């Protein structure tokens, strides 16, 4: 339907209510002007927040809460203009897997904000 060839694939596993990812953009793609990201959720329904980068007010975030088997597709300037994330929840929740496919045209101005090339460190330490 979107007539794109996806460049990358990723999986994220949210084990329980304590696992989360803060509001962010997928900047590793660099070219954010014309992207398509498809996300398939499997497992428990969890909040999935989206918020305009122009808004600093957390209450403006919209919760899409995809259920198991839901496919969300974000295109155009979504990565450039919007933030998305999965917050912790106060109530117990089973695990969820998020499968993501990404496409970028590699056209436009690449993302080069400070910190883009900074090394990233990931810990194997268990969450407490």
Backbone as a ProteinNet text record, in pm:
[ID]
protein_1_A
[PRIMARY]
XXXXXXXXXXXXXXXXXXXXXXXXXXXXXXXXXXXXXXXXXXXXXXXXXXXXXXXXXXXXXXXXXXXXXXXXXXXXXXXXXXXXXXXXXXXXXXXXXXXXXXXXXXXXXXXXXXXXXXXXXXXXXXXX
[TERTIARY]
81.3	0	85.9	197	279.8	391.4	406.6	503	645.2	687	823.2	884.8	1014.9	1090.3	1152.9	1118.6	1169.1	1316.7	1392.7	1537.8	1581.2	1503	1546.3	1431.5	1466.7	1370.7	1419.5	1329.6	1368.9	1258.6	1297.7	1203.6	1229.2	1123.5	1135.6	1042.5	1092.7	1013.3	991.5	867.3	828.9	778.2	859.8	831.1	711.9	700	596.1	572.2	500	462.3	581.2	695.7	812.8	895.7	882.5	957.9	893.6	976.6	924.4	1030.3	989.2	1082	1025.6	1111.4	1068.8	1028.5	956.8	921.7	1048.8	1050	1170.2	1131.7	1231.9	1222	1322.8	1298.2	1393.7	1500.4	1595.5	1696	1804.6	1811.3	1917.1	1899.5	1783	1761.3	1820.7	1857.9	1917.1	1824.2	1772	1684.9	1542.5	1491.9	1363.3	1249.4	1280.1	1176.3	1071.3	1109.3	1016.4	1041.9	981.9	1002.5	869.9	876.8	760.4	806.5	733.4	761.6	634.2	645.2	532.8	562.8	465.3	482.7	368.4	403.5	307	321.7	211.6	217.9	159.5	226.2	183.4	187.1	77.8	73.6	-18.4	16.4	-68.2	-86.2	-202	-227	-150.3	-73	4.9	-19.7	-1.1	-7.6	101	70.3	166.1	136.3	222.8	197.8	263.1	193.3	250.1	224	324.1	311.1	391.2	336	406.8	533	642	767.4	751.5	657.4	636.8	574.9	508.3	442.3	534.8	549.9	628.3	535.4	405.1	304.6	275.8	311.7	293.9	147.3	55.1	-87	-138.9	-60.1	-103.6	-74.4	-5.3	24.1	-106.1	-113.2	-229.7	-190.3	-276.9	-251	-324	-247.2	-307.5	-340.8	-275.3	-299.8	-331.2	-236.3	-264.2	-279.4	-371.9	-394.1	-309.4	-308.8	-232.4	-282	-188.4	-222.4	-246.4	-246.9	-266.1	-139.8	-158.4	-49.1	-67	34.1	33.5	137.4	103.7	197.3	204	325.6	348.4	436.2	395.1	471.7	492.4	547.7	573.1	671.7	635.9	725.9	703.4	641.9	613.1	739	848.1	970.6	1031.2	1014.4	1071.8	988.6	856.4	769.1	701.4	706.5	636	730.1	700.1	769.6	675.5	731.4	649.4	720.5	644.6	704.5	603.8	656.9	576	608.5	515.1	543.2	527	582.3	555.4	406.6	351.9	211.5	202.8	96.6	77	14.8	-53.5	-117.7	-34.9	-49.6	23.5	-20.8	76	45.5	139.3	85.8	167.4	263.5	348.8	448.3	390.2	467.8	429.4	554.2	540.9	648	605.1	697.9	676.2	772.3	717.6	800.3	792.4	909.3	911.8	987.8	932.1	998.4	1016	1130.7	1159.1	1201.6	1160	1199.6	1229.2	1334.2	1361.8	1404.9	1368.6	1405.6	1550.3	1611.3	1747	1752.9	1639.2	1633.9	1608.6	1643.3	1621.2	1745.8	1728.3	1839.8	1858.5	1977.4	1997.3	1999.6	1955	1956.2	2101.1	2146.3	2284	2288.7	2179.7	2175.8	2289.9	2335	2440.5	2402.1	2496.6	2471.8	2436.4	2410.7	2371.8	2481.3	2605.9	2716.6	2774.5	2721.3	2773.3	2753.1	2851.5	2836.7	2720.5	2657.5	2548.3	2594.2	2559.3	2594.4	2468	2469.1	2356.2	2402.9	2322	2358.8	2289.9	2358.8	2299.5	2243.3	2259.9	2213.3	2061.2	2005.2	1859.2	1796.3	1676.4	1602.1	1562.9	1565.5	1531.5	1393.4
-120	0	126.7	127.5	247.8	251.9	145.3	137.4	173.1	113.7	133.9	-2	-4	-122.5	-90.7	-167.8	-140.4	-174.4	-81	-94.4	-170.9	-165.1	-224.7	-287.4	-373.1	-448	-449.6	-437.7	-443.3	-503.9	-556.3	-611.9	-548.7	-522.1	-474.4	-559.7	-603.5	-685.4	-608.3	-580.1	-515	-625.4	-663.8	-779.8	-761.1	-640.4	-615.4	-465	-422.5	-281.8	-189.1	-243	-158.8	-127.9	-206	-180.8	-66.5	21.4	138.7	195.5	291.3	370.9	513	610.5	750.2	803.3	914.9	980	1011.7	977.8	993.1	993.9	1019.8	1001.7	893.8	821.5	720.2	788.3	853.5	934.3	851.5	722.6	642.5	634.1	669.2	667	790.1	892.7	1018.1	1102.6	1049.5	1128.3	1114.9	1219.6	1210	1274.5	1340.6	1413.9	1324.5	1210.8	1125.5	980.6	937.3	801.5	728.8	597.5	514.7	414.6	409.1	313.5	234.8	102.8	14.3	-58.1	-61.3	-126.1	-224.8	-351.3	-456.8	-492	-488	-521.6	-660.4	-736	-871.8	-887.7	-932	-950.6	-849.1	-811.5	-724.3	-585.7	-527.6	-389.3	-299.1	-206.8	-111.3	28.1	131.5	266.8	286.4	361.6	403.4	550.4	637.2	781	846	942.3	1027	1171.8	1258.1	1399.7	1483.2	1593.6	1685.7	1736.1	1746.7	1800.1	1946	2015.4	2157.8	2179	2077.1	2089.8	2042.3	2123.1	2084	2035.4	2039.8	2001.7	1852.6	1774.8	1629.3	1589.2	1676.2	1640.9	1641.9	1691	1690.9	1559	1466.4	1336.4	1259.5	1188.3	1104.8	959.1	882.6	741.2	657.2	587.6	503.2	363.3	315.6	185	72.3	36.2	-73.3	-207.5	-289.7	-423.3	-524.4	-646.9	-751.7	-769.4	-767.5	-783.3	-653.1	-540.1	-410.5	-368.7	-310.8	-259	-107.8	-34.3	111.3	148.2	237.4	282.2	434.4	485.8	629.9	669.6	771.1	811.3	960.5	1004	1145.5	1201.5	1310.2	1377.1	1332.7	1217.1	1173.3	1171.3	1110.8	1102.3	1239.7	1332.7	1466	1552.2	1537.9	1630.8	1575.9	1445	1384	1297.9	1285.8	1194.9	1078.8	963.4	848.5	770.2	697	620.5	529	438.2	343.1	365.7	424.4	454	332.1	341.2	241.7	249.2	141.2	144.5	120.3	169	150.6	15.5	-42.3	-171.6	-282.7	-403.7	-518.1	-541.4	-577.2	-603.8	-714.6	-800.9	-908.4	-850.8	-935.2	-892.7	-854.7	-775.3	-734.4	-728.2	-772.8	-762.3	-658.1	-570.6	-469.7	-500	-530.8	-554.4	-429.2	-375	-250.1	-268.8	-209.8	-203.9	-57	-20.3	121.1	140.2	254.8	294.4	443.9	483.1	624.7	642.4	755.2	782.9	828.9	866.1	923.1	1053.4	1123.6	1255.4	1359.8	1481	1588.8	1614.4	1689.8	1726.6	1621	1559.1	1457.6	1518.7	1442.1	1481.4	1483.3	1596.8	1608.6	1686.5	1685.1	1755.9	1708.3	1792.6	1748.9	1618	1530.6	1402.3	1292.2	1326.9	1223.1	1117.4	1160.8	1067.2	1018.3	1064.2	1022.1	872.3	806.3	660.9	632.5	519.2	476.5	354.6	351.7	237.8	170	38.1	-39.2	-130.5	-143.6	-221.7	-357.8	-460.8	-594	-614.9	-515.8	-524.8	-531.3	-615.9	-631.1	-507.2	-475.3	-360.8	-391.9	-290.7	-313.3	-268.2
0	0	0	72.9	83.6	-20	-94.4	-205	-162	-50.9	-2.8	27.7	26	66.3	200.9	301.7	435.5	445.8	507.7	519.3	642.7	746.7	872	947	1041	1119.8	1263.7	1357.3	1497.7	1582.2	1697.7	1794.4	1929.9	2003.2	2141	2226.1	2341.5	2431.9	2561.2	2592.2	2717.1	2809.2	2908.3	2992.2	3085.4	3141.8	3242.1	3251.8	3354.8	3369	3393	3434.2	3462.3	3337.8	3232.9	3109.6	3032.3	2977.3	2908.5	2815.9	2734.7	2654.6	2653.2	2683.3	2691.9	2554.5	2554.4	2428.9	2350.6	2222.8	2140	1992.8	1908.8	1763.7	1726.7	1619.5	1573.4	1489.3	1554.7	1486.2	1419.1	1448.3	1385.4	1234.2	1183.8	1039	971.9	1048.6	1001.9	916.8	807.5	719.5	770.1	833.9	900.3	822.6	709.6	637.8	572.1	521.9	449	487.1	596.1	645.7	654.3	659.6	689.1	794	904.5	1010.6	1035.6	1031.5	1060.8	1191.2	1281.6	1411.3	1431	1450.9	1480.3	1627.8	1703.8	1845.2	1867.9	1953.8	1987.1	2138.5	2198.2	2343.3	2408.5	2530.2	2612.2	2550	2573.1	2534.2	2629.7	2573.8	2652.8	2597.9	2682	2627.4	2521.6	2417.6	2316.1	2292	2345.4	2341.3	2221.1	2161.7	2056.9	2096.1	2071.7	2106	2007.7	1967.7	1878.8	1947	1871.3	1927.2	1967	1907.1	1937.4	2074.4	2127.5	2256.8	2368.1	2471	2590	2700.7	2675.3	2773.7	2760.7	2863.1	2858.9	2844	2885.1	2876.7	2733.5	2638.2	2498.8	2428	2495.9	2435.5	2415.1	2303.5	2272.1	2291.4	2355.1	2380.3	2275.7	2192.3	2088.3	2139.1	2245.5	2308.8	2211.4	2125	2030.9	2103.4	2055.6	2110	2032.4	2078.8	2011.8	1868.7	1774.7	1633.6	1560.5	1632.7	1567.4	1493.1	1376.7	1295.4	1283.9	1326.2	1313.3	1209.2	1118.1	1015.6	1022.8	1041.7	1050.1	932.9	860.1	743.4	736	623.6	601.2	700.3	765.8	859.8	1003.7	1024.7	1161	1248	1201	1281.6	1307.5	1215.4	1232	1326.6	1324.4	1395.3	1519.9	1540.3	1652.7	1735.5	1862.6	1954.6	1984.8	2016.5	2053.7	2163.4	2244.9	2353.2	2420.2	2501.2	2577.1	2725.4	2802.2	2943	3033.9	3154.4	3257.3	3290.9	3346	3387.6	3537.4	3597.4	3742.3	3774.2	3679.2	3701.5	3635.4	3687.1	3631.7	3487.5	3403.4	3262.9	3213.4	3129.1	3071.1	2968.3	2914.7	2817.1	2681.9	2610.1	2475.1	2388.8	2266.2	2167.5	2065.1	2031.5	1929	1814.2	1697.4	1578.3	1491.8	1451.6	1375.2	1245	1139.6	1009.7	974.8	918.2	889.2	744	689.7	554.7	555.2	485.3	462.5	318	259.6	120.8	109	221.4	224	144.3	142.5	78.5	186.3	155.4	250.6	333.4	438	524.4	632.4	643.9	747.9	887.1	984.1	1124.1	1173.7	1223.3	1273.1	1404.2	1478.8	1606.5	1695.8	1788.7	1881.2	1947.2	1955.1	2016.9	1919.6	1793.3	1697.9	1683.7	1676	1657.6	1789.4	1901.3	2031.5	2048.6	2108.9	2128.8	2223.4	2202.6	2289.2	2366.3	2494.4	2577.9	2623.9	2623.2	2667.4	2779.4	2883	2998.9	2993.8	3038.2	3051.3	3190.7	3277	3413.8	3416.2	3498	3506.4	3567.1	3518.9	3574.3	3717.8	3800.8	3942.4	3972.5
[MASK]
++++++++++++++++++++++++++++++++++++++++++++++++++++++++++++++++++++++++++++++++++++++++++++++++++++++++++++++++++++++++++++++++

